[in-house]
């Protein structure tokens, strides 16, 4: 089974390509299942004054969902399209997130932490935010947010769970306990995580999560799915072969898939 559950398209502002271009590319590279999962609209910052091209405008959300389902019907029999959303977790905004999550018939919702307050730790334009900060405290704040996201009941799996390392900023201290506590929390709340291979094309040059976190996830029996986090159609499926090979080396034999917010494990 060849799947890719994490993709973005032009509506979010920082990706290119139409949804249909992703679908056609998915067929071309032989995907069995394609997850469409663009960014949830910004809630806690004003899109008009914040950094541009961060997420799908709220006015586009309904059209995004409608187009996803139209493509699902149009290409049925050629590729199995699952309709999803990458739903940022923002502490204090749980009710507003829940409104979006419950207003549409998603197949799955990814719970990702990008923001610590108004600082997007995944945005290359905001790396100056690390200056003068205690890196360990940032990691503690980040993994605390991951645990809170898992506890909300709003999400089906946690996206790029150690994306905090994206730009190579790491504490001198060992953060294994923080990482394992986050994975334990995800397990406790019966969610999955993803192996997001896009880290290989970022400064950290490592998948999300790292090999040692994946090994611990395997040890505790944490379900896992796969995503390329493609922001261009030609990057759909990029590095997934390497990701599957790593999972096999670590003893994984199944992947999580999602339909109508229900998880199904498949062999790969």
N, C-alpha and C positions, 0 to 999 in steps of 0.2 A: 504494500500500500504506500503510495507516494503522496504525501500531503504537505501543504504549506498554509499555515493558519494565521500568519501575521503579515499584512500588506497595507500599503497606503497609496492614495492616488491624488490627483490634482486638487480636489476640493480642500485638502488640509493646508494648502499653500506652500508647503516645503517639499512636496513630492511632485512628480510629473506623470502623465499618462492617464487615460480614462479608465474607468472600471472595465469597459469592454476590452480594452487593450490588454489588461491583466488577464482577463478570461481567455483571450485568444493565445496569449503567451503561455498560459497554464496548459492549454490543450497541446500546444506545440512541444512543450518539454515533457509531456506525459504525466501531468499531475492527475491523480484520481480524485482528490478533494482540494478545493481552493477556498480558503477563508478570506473574506473581504472584511477588513477590520480598521476602518479609518478612525482618526482621533476624534474623541468627544469634543464638542464645542467648549471653549473656555468659559468658566463660570466665575472664578474668584478674582479675575483681573479684567480690566476693560480692554477689549480687543482693539479699540480705537487708539489707545494710548500706550499699550504694552508693545513688546517686540512684535513686528509684523510676521505674518505667514506662520503662525504657530499651530493652528487647528482649524477644523471645519467651522465656518460660521453657523450660528444657530439656525439661521434662515435656510441653510442647505441640508439640515439633518433629515427632514421628511423626504426630500427628493433623493437623498442618498439611499435611504432604506427602500424607497419605491424602485429605484433603478437596480439595486441589488436583486430584488425579487423578480423583476422583469428579466434580468440576465439569467437568473436561476432557471426560469421557465424556458427561455429561449435556447439555452445550451444543455438542457436536460438530455441525458443520453450520451453527451460528449464529455462532460466534466461535472462533478458534483460540487455545486457551489454552496457554501455555508455563509450565512449572513451574520456578521459580528461587528463589534465596536471595541476600540481600545478606550476604556473608560478611566481617565485619570482619577486616582484617589487623592482627594484634597481634604485634609482634616478640617472639620467644622462645616463642610459643605455636603455632608452625607445625604441630607434630605433632597437637595437639588440633584445630586447624582442619581439617587433612587428614582426620581421623577423621570429622568431620561431612560434609565435602565428598564423601568416598568411600562413605559409608554409605547414600546415597539416590540415586535415578535422576534427578538434576536435568537439565533442559534447558540451564541456564546458571547460573553463579555469578558474582555481581558482587564484585569486589575493591574495597572501600572503606576508606579510612583515616579513622576518626573519632577514634581514641584516640592520644594521645602519652603513653605510660605509662598512668596512671589518669585523665588529663585528657581528657575528650571535648570537642574543640575545636568541635564542631557543636552542643553543647547550650547553649541560651540561659541556663540556670541556672549555667553554669560560665564565663561571660565574664570573671569576676574573675581567672581564671587568666592573663590577659594582663598583669595588673598587675605591674610590676617586671621584666618579661621583655624581653630583647632580641628585637624582632620578627623581625629577620633570622635570628637563630638558631632561632627557632620555625619559620620558613619552611624553613630548611635541614633541620631535623629532620623536618618533615612530608614534604618532597619526597624525602628519603632513604627514608622509610618507603614512599612510593609506589613507588619503584624496587625496594625489597626485596619488596613485594607482587607486582609484575609478574614478578619473577624466581622466585617460588615454584613456578609451574606449577599453582597451585591454582585459578586464576580464568580466566574467559573474557573479561571486560572490566573496565576500571577505572572505578569510579563517581565522579561529580562530582570530577574530578581536581584542581580548584583550589578545593575547598570551604573551604580554609583562610582564604579571603577573606570568608567568609559574613557575619561581623558587622562588616566594614569595617576590621578591624585589618590594616594593611599597613606594611611597612618603608618608610623613606625611600629606601632603596637600590633599584636596579633588580633585579628577580628574574627577568628574562627568561631568563637562563642556567639557572636552576633549573627553570623551567617547561619549557624545551626539552629539557633533559637527561632529565626525567621522560617526556616524550612520546617521545623517542628510545629510551628504555629499553622502553617499552610496545611500540613498533614492533619492536625487536630481539627481543623475546620473543613476537612474533606474537600479541599481544592486540589488542583493540579498546578504544575509550573510548566514553563516552556523551556526548551533549548532554543534560544534565540541566537542564531549563528552570525548575526550582523556584527557582533563585536570583533570579528576577524578583520573588518575593514575600518576599525576605529583605532585611536591611539593606543588603547590597552592591548590590541592584537590578540584577543582572547574571547571565546564564546561567553555568552551569558546563559547560565552560570558557568563558573570555572570547573575544571575537571574534579577538583576535590569536593566541591559542593555537589556535583552530580553523583559522585561516589557515595556521599552521605545520603542523598535523596534515594538512591538505589537501596542503601542499607535500611532505610526506614519505610520503604515501599511507597514512595511518593509517585503518583501518576504524572506523566510528562507528555507534552505534545511538542510539535516542531514548527518553527517559523523563521522565515528569512528576513522579516522586517524590511521587505523591499519597498523602496521609494521611487523606483523606476521599473517599468515592465521588464527590461532586460536583466534585472537583478532578481527576478522571481526565481526562487529555488537555488539561488547562489549559496554555495557552501553547505547545502543540505546533505550532500554525499558525505562530506567530512563529518557532519554532525551525526549522521546515522552510524558511521563507522565508529565514532567515539562511544556512542551508546552501546553498540554491540560489544566493544572492548570492556565496558563496565558491567555488562550482563543484562542490559535492558532487552526485552523481547517484545514489548507492546508499546503502543502510542495511544494517547487519549484523543478521541474525536468528539465532536459535539453537535447535537441537533436538538433544537427547541429547549435549550438549557439543560439537556441531559447528556451525561458523559458516557461514552462507549469505548471500551478498550479494544484495539485491533492489533494483530501481529504485524510486524514489519520485517 
